[in-house]
Amino acid sequence: MTHFDLVRPPVLAGAALLRDEPLRQDTGRQKEGWATARVVFVDEEGHSPVVRSVSGVEGADTGLRLWTRAATEVAGSPPPDALLLGESDKTAYWAVRGDAAQVAAGGEVRWLNLFSAGAELGERDAALLAAAVALLNWHGRALFCARDGSPTRQANAGWARICEAQYHEEYPRTDPAVICLVHDGADRMLLGRHRAWPAGRFSVLAGFVEAGESLEACVAREIGEEVGLDVTDIRYLGSQGWPFPRSLMVGFHAVADPAQPLRLDETEISEALWITRDEVREALARGDDWASPSADPPATATPPIRLPGRMSIARTMIESWSAAG
């Protein structure tokens, strides 16, 4: 088995949000749509209000949904610092900074970040929160022009900033990164543990694309640098936004020889190992992933392998490889 496909789209890969670029410059339409718009709140730590969603069938739990407020309850028209996220079902969604004290959302509301809540949100709400977090992160880091250092102001409903000195336009940054599941073409795949992660936490390997570099060349370089393996048969799997703070994760898989010695870049990777498909399935069945509420084991223990949570494309890739054999 040298090729497989994703068994499902990654959580943050959906297209449920209409990104209407002409609307971003049409202040008349923005004011007209404000009457039926909804506002998403994100605090300085990246947390947003969410509520538990239940169905009418005996109150069955169906996951989380974003708690939003009617735009007219926030202001009479779009505030200057509000960010237009897009439209869904003919409703415009905006984002603003706001914390629990300011929003007064009620006792049923919990404030969670995208990493914790994303896998339980529906496709639209996950897309809304990912866009809100990514845009707000960028605005917080783009207060001054990269060309002349002058202050910048928000434009295009939050999708641009313009410097006050020379009117240079700057747009939200997205940093592409590759993420690759390395396998042997048969029954084993490679996992690595970043030196900053607790014992037992593993994932597939990833790294940022350098200037002038293709995605495939980045895969080969990163795997070689991090674990010393030569890879072949590099193939694309899928992608997802990852606003931590502004990445695009581009997923691949590639083949390597387990007999080739591992040479770890110990500045990044503290441990790497080959694991069988049965061992992967055991780890998936335990459900003890990165997002589980259980405490991390003590450093002196030899804990079981914990895989990435369901929001990550890494988890989708691992599940897809596990199901392919």
Secondary structure, 3 states (H helix, E strand, C coil): CCCCCCCCCCHHHCCCCECCHHHHCCHHHHHHHHHHCEEEEECCCCEEEEEEEECCCCCCEEEEEECCEEHHHHCCCCCCCCEEEEEECCEEEEEEECCHHHHCCCCCCEEEEHHHHHHHECHHHHHHHHHHHHHHHHHHHCCECCCCCCEEEEEHHHCEEEECCCCCEECCCCEEEEEEEEECCCCEEEEEEECCCCCCECECEEEECCCCCCHHHHHHHHHHHHHCCCCEEEEEEEEEEECCCCEEEEEEEEECCCCCCCCCCCCCEEEEEEEEHHHHHHHHHHCCCCCCCCCCCCCCCCCCCECCCCCCHHHHHHHHHHHHC
